[in-house]
Amino acid sequence: MGELALRYPPHSLLVSTGRHGGSETSDPRFPQPIDHTPIRATRLRTLNGLALWTARASALVRRTRPGFGWCAELKPAGYPARWLRVRYGLPYGVIVHGTELLLLQAKIGRSRFKRWTARALLGGAAVVVANSRWTAELARSVLGALDLPALAADVRVVPLGTTPSHFRPGIDPRPVRERYGLDGGPWLLTVSRLDTHKGIDTVIRALPAVRAAFPAARYAVAGVGARRPEFERLVRGLGLGDAVKFLGFVGDDQLPALYNAADLYVGASRRYDLLAEGFGIALVEASACGLAVVGGRSGGVPDAVRDGETGILVDPDDPAAVAAGISGLLADAAARRRMGDAGRRAVETYYNWDRVAADLIRIDGEFRRGPPPGAR
């Protein structure tokens, strides 16, 4: 949503959110007014937060008379949006990401109250926008279960993107290699929250087979999360030693160089319980930097990785399949270069925030109400 705010025409979008640390330095870079409800953004989901946000948003609507509203997610943004629709007739769109729909699907089957609230929030929307074809199919299923057939029939798909001027090939990787001890290689890379559905454990299990063919191959994981101790125990149990490096949090300023330091990107995300990958922005960041990608054939990943063109898709539940995919590309430098070049072109022409914003602005225009009589 920040990328969208950067790309709407200046002063044509009003951002309503909670308080964020550091917003006094980040807000001025946006060409839009940003209004902060006087409560931490993490508290907007509370009853008090929703009441404050709804009252604040209502005042903004009365003052500015907007024609359309975007919800960055169904909850909590859907609550004030629904109120604004009922009270002021403001149409709104909801952007859905995948995992929240899996959770909602489970809840509406066993709770009448959850079903009622979900139907109210989604049923009040003018349009639902999904980040991938998989997420769109899931949204259609949920909307169908909520008896909202018209909305289900018109779910829009807007795959996400990245910034090709920031994530690009040709960045000197030596400083980041030195900082994180990424000597030797070839290096596999995953940039992800350390969660079970991200498939990091599958890649670790695949690594012994990869190293049987490429003894110097190593695996770097950038990100933080509660599963790190579990993954570290798995590394020790497989006797991988320093073949796997957990880099911790890597700032956005260093990520492009980190992608450039790798030889192959691996994103073996899979469905796990109520968790799945709705799209996978790190996959297109890697493509933007000219890396070939091994992705999991699961969730929305096939919308981010063009199988056989920008990378390959493998069974993310099968370490042997993941190992075969990795080893096949490590053995074929020409294929890696070809896929990396194709990935870069795909980002320049499609998987970029300019195209995403243009798609969303066009959808906004379809549903935007006209200005009230006498309004500017």
C-alpha positions in Angstrom: 0.0 0.0 0.0 3.0 2.3 0.5 4.0 1.6 -3.1 0.5 2.4 -4.2 0.6 5.7 -2.2 3.8 6.6 -3.9 2.3 6.2 -7.4 -1.1 7.7 -7.1 -1.1 11.3 -8.5 0.1 13.7 -5.8 -2.5 14.7 -3.3 -5.1 12.4 -4.9 -5.0 9.8 -2.1 -5.5 10.2 1.6 -3.9 7.6 3.8 -5.5 6.7 7.1 -3.5 4.5 9.4 -2.4 4.2 13.0 0.8 5.5 14.6 4.1 3.9 13.4 7.5 4.3 14.8 9.6 6.6 12.6 6.7 7.9 10.6 7.8 11.5 11.2 10.8 10.8 8.9 9.1 8.4 6.5 5.9 10.3 5.9 7.4 13.3 4.0 8.6 11.0 1.2 5.0 10.3 0.2 3.2 12.7 -2.2 0.0 12.1 -0.3 -1.4 13.4 3.1 -1.1 10.7 5.8 -3.4 10.9 8.8 -2.5 8.9 11.9 -5.2 7.8 14.3 -3.8 8.4 17.8 -3.1 4.7 18.6 -0.4 2.3 17.6 -1.0 0.6 14.3 -0.7 -2.7 16.0 -3.6 -1.8 18.3 -6.0 -1.0 15.5 -7.5 -4.5 15.8 -8.7 -3.9 19.3 -12.2 -2.6 20.1 -10.8 0.7 21.2 -8.6 1.0 18.2 -11.5 0.2 15.8 -13.6 2.8 17.5 -10.9 5.5 17.3 -10.1 4.6 13.7 -13.7 4.6 12.5 -14.4 8.0 14.2 -11.2 9.5 12.7 -12.0 8.1 9.2 -15.5 9.4 9.4 -14.2 12.9 10.1 -11.9 12.6 7.1 -14.7 11.5 4.8 -16.9 14.4 5.9 -14.1 16.8 5.2 -12.6 15.5 2.0 -15.5 13.6 0.3 -13.4 10.8 -1.3 -14.8 8.7 -4.1 -13.4 5.3 -3.2 -11.5 3.5 -0.4 -8.9 0.8 -0.5 -8.5 -1.7 2.4 -5.0 -3.0 2.6 -6.5 -6.2 4.2 -9.9 -7.5 5.2 -9.2 -7.0 9.0 -9.1 -4.6 10.6 -9.4 -2.2 7.7 -12.7 -3.7 6.6 -14.5 -2.6 9.8 -14.1 1.2 9.3 -14.6 0.8 5.6 -17.9 -1.0 6.1 -19.1 1.7 8.4 -18.1 4.4 5.9 -20.0 2.5 3.2 -23.2 2.3 5.4 -23.0 5.9 6.8 -21.7 7.8 3.8 -22.1 5.5 0.8 -18.4 5.3 0.2 -17.5 2.3 -2.1 -14.5 0.3 -1.1 -12.3 -2.5 -2.4 -10.5 -5.2 -0.3 -7.1 -6.6 -1.2 -6.8 -10.2 -0.2 -3.5 -12.0 0.2 -4.3 -15.7 0.8 -3.5 -16.9 4.3 -6.3 -14.7 5.9 -8.8 -16.4 3.5 -7.7 -19.9 4.7 -8.2 -18.8 8.3 -11.6 -17.2 7.4 -12.7 -20.3 5.5 -12.0 -22.4 8.6 -13.8 -20.0 11.0 -17.0 -19.4 9.0 -17.6 -23.2 8.9 -17.9 -23.4 12.7 -19.0 -20.0 13.9 -22.2 -18.1 12.9 -20.8 -14.9 14.3 -17.7 -15.2 12.2 -19.8 -15.9 9.2 -22.0 -12.9 9.8 -19.1 -10.5 10.3 -17.2 -11.9 7.2 -20.4 -11.6 5.1 -20.9 -8.0 6.3 -17.3 -6.9 5.6 -16.9 -8.6 2.3 -20.5 -8.2 1.2 -20.1 -4.4 1.6 -17.2 -4.3 -0.7 -17.5 -3.1 -4.3 -14.7 -5.3 -5.5 -12.2 -7.9 -4.1 -8.7 -7.9 -5.5 -6.4 -10.9 -5.2 -2.6 -11.0 -5.4 -2.5 -14.2 -7.5 -4.8 -16.6 -9.4 -4.6 -19.1 -6.4 -5.7 -16.4 -4.0 -8.5 -15.4 -6.4 -9.8 -19.0 -6.5 -9.7 -19.1 -2.7 -11.6 -15.8 -2.5 -14.2 -17.1 -4.9 -14.7 -20.2 -2.7 -15.1 -18.1 0.4 -17.4 -15.6 -1.2 -19.5 -18.5 -2.6 -19.8 -20.0 0.9 -20.9 -16.6 2.2 -23.7 -16.4 -0.5 -22.1 -13.5 -2.4 -22.1 -14.9 -5.9 -21.9 -11.6 -7.8 -18.8 -10.6 -5.9 -17.3 -14.0 -6.4 -17.8 -13.8 -10.1 -15.9 -10.5 -10.3 -12.8 -11.1 -8.2 -9.9 -9.3 -9.8 -6.3 -10.6 -10.0 -3.4 -8.1 -9.6 -0.1 -10.0 -9.2 2.4 -8.0 -7.1 5.8 -6.6 -8.1 9.0 -4.9 -7.0 11.1 -1.9 -7.8 13.5 -2.7 -10.7 15.6 0.4 -10.1 16.4 -0.8 -6.5 16.6 -4.6 -7.1 18.9 -5.0 -10.1 21.9 -7.0 -11.3 25.4 -5.6 -11.3 25.6 -4.5 -7.7 29.0 -5.3 -6.1 28.4 -8.2 -3.7 31.8 -8.1 -2.0 30.8 -5.9 1.0 27.7 -8.1 1.8 29.8 -11.3 1.3 32.3 -10.0 3.7 29.7 -8.8 6.3 27.9 -12.2 6.4 30.8 -14.5 5.7 29.5 -15.7 2.4 32.9 -17.0 1.1 33.1 -19.8 -1.5 29.9 -21.2 -2.8 27.9 -21.7 -4.9 25.4 -20.1 -2.6 21.7 -20.8 -2.5 19.5 -18.0 -1.0 16.1 -17.7 0.7 14.8 -14.3 1.9 11.8 -15.1 4.1 10.2 -15.0 7.5 11.3 -18.1 9.3 8.0 -19.9 9.2 7.0 -23.5 8.6 5.2 -22.9 5.3 8.1 -21.1 3.7 9.8 -24.5 3.1 13.2 -23.6 4.6 13.2 -27.0 6.3 12.6 -28.8 3.0 15.6 -27.0 1.4 17.8 -28.0 4.5 16.7 -31.6 4.0 17.5 -31.4 0.3 21.0 -29.9 0.9 22.8 -33.2 1.6 21.8 -34.5 -1.8 22.8 -31.2 -3.4 26.2 -31.3 -1.7 26.7 -34.9 -2.9 26.9 -33.4 -6.4 28.3 -30.0 -5.5 30.3 -30.4 -2.2 30.9 -26.6 -2.0 27.2 -25.7 -2.2 25.9 -23.7 0.8 22.6 -22.2 1.8 22.0 -18.7 3.2 18.7 -17.7 4.9 17.9 -14.1 5.5 15.0 -13.3 7.9 13.8 -13.7 11.4 11.1 -15.8 13.0 10.1 -18.2 15.8 11.1 -21.3 13.8 14.8 -20.5 13.7 15.8 -22.8 16.7 13.9 -25.7 15.0 15.7 -25.1 11.7 19.1 -24.9 13.5 18.4 -28.2 15.2 17.7 -29.7 11.8 21.0 -28.4 10.4 22.9 -30.0 13.3 20.9 -33.2 13.0 21.9 -33.5 9.4 25.5 -32.7 10.1 25.6 -29.8 7.8 27.8 -27.6 10.0 28.4 -24.2 8.4 26.8 -25.2 5.1 23.8 -23.3 6.3 24.0 -19.7 7.5 21.1 -17.9 9.2 21.8 -14.2 8.5 19.0 -12.8 10.6 17.3 -9.5 9.6 18.8 -8.0 6.4 17.8 -4.4 5.7 16.2 -3.3 2.5 19.3 -1.3 1.7 21.4 -4.5 1.7 19.0 -6.9 0.1 19.9 -6.1 -3.6 23.6 -6.8 -2.9 22.6 -10.0 -1.1 20.7 -11.3 -4.1 23.7 -10.4 -6.3 25.9 -12.4 -3.9 23.9 -15.6 -4.5 24.0 -18.1 -7.4 20.5 -19.4 -7.2 17.3 -18.3 -5.3 15.2 -21.0 -3.7 11.6 -20.3 -2.4 10.1 -23.7 -1.7 7.0 -22.4 0.0 4.2 -25.0 0.6 0.7 -25.2 2.1 1.0 -26.0 5.8 -2.1 -26.1 7.9 -3.7 -22.6 7.4 -0.6 -21.0 6.1 0.4 -20.6 2.4 2.3 -18.3 0.1 -0.2 -16.0 -1.6 2.4 -14.7 -4.1 6.0 -14.3 -3.0 7.6 -10.9 -3.5 11.1 -12.2 -2.7 10.8 -14.4 -5.8 10.4 -11.4 -8.1 13.1 -9.4 -6.2 15.4 -12.3 -7.0 14.3 -12.2 -10.6 14.9 -8.4 -10.7 18.5 -9.0 -9.6 19.0 -11.5 -12.5 18.8 -14.7 -10.4 17.2 -17.9 -11.6 14.6 -19.2 -9.2 13.6 -22.6 -7.8 10.0 -22.2 -6.5 7.5 -24.4 -4.8 4.5 -25.4 -6.9 2.1 -24.2 -4.3 -0.2 -21.3 -3.5 0.4 -18.2 -5.6 4.1 -19.0 -6.4 3.3 -20.1 -10.0 2.2 -16.5 -10.6 5.6 -15.2 -9.5 7.8 -17.8 -11.2 7.2 -18.5 -14.9 8.0 -22.2 -15.0 10.8 -22.9 -17.5 11.3 -19.2 -18.2 12.3 -17.3 -15.1 12.9 -20.4 -13.0 11.5 -23.8 -12.3 8.7 -25.1 -10.1 9.1 -28.2 -7.9 7.1 -30.2 -5.4 7.8 -28.3 -2.2 6.9 -31.2 0.0 9.5 -33.5 -1.5 13.2 -32.8 -0.5 14.4 -35.1 -3.4 12.4 -33.0 -5.9 13.8 -29.8 -4.5 17.3 -31.2 -4.5 16.9 -32.3 -8.2 15.7 -28.9 -9.2 18.6 -27.1 -7.4 21.2 -29.5 -8.7 19.9 -29.3 -12.2 20.3 -25.6 -12.4 23.6 -25.5 -10.5 24.9 -27.9 -13.2 23.7 -25.6 -16.1 25.2 -22.2 -15.9 23.7 -21.2 -19.3 20.2 -22.1 -18.1 20.7 -20.0 -14.9 21.9 -17.0 -17.0 19.0 -17.4 -19.4 16.4 -17.6 -16.7 18.0 -14.8 -14.8 17.9 -12.6 -17.9 14.3 -13.6 -18.5 13.4 -12.8 -14.9 14.9 -9.3 -15.2 12.9 -8.6 -18.3 9.7 -9.9 -16.7 10.2 -7.5 -13.8 10.9 -4.6 -16.1 7.8 -5.3 -18.2 5.3 -6.7 -15.7 6.3 -7.6 -12.1 6.9 -4.0 -11.0 5.0 -1.6 -8.7 4.2 0.9 -11.5 2.1 -1.8 -13.3 0.5 -2.9 -10.0 -0.4 0.7 -9.2 -1.8 1.3 -12.7 -4.0 -1.8 -12.4 -5.4 -0.7 -9.0 -5.9 2.9 -10.1 -7.9 1.6 -13.1 -10.0 -0.6 -10.8 -10.6 2.4 -8.5 -11.8 4.3 -11.5 -14.4 1.6 -12.3 -16.1 1.9 -8.9 -15.4 5.4 -7.8 -18.5 7.5 -7.1 -18.7 11.0 -8.6 -18.2 14.1 -6.5 -21.3 15.5 -4.7 -23.1 18.4 -6.3 -21.2 21.6 -6.0 -18.0 19.9 -4.8 -14.6 20.6 -6.4 
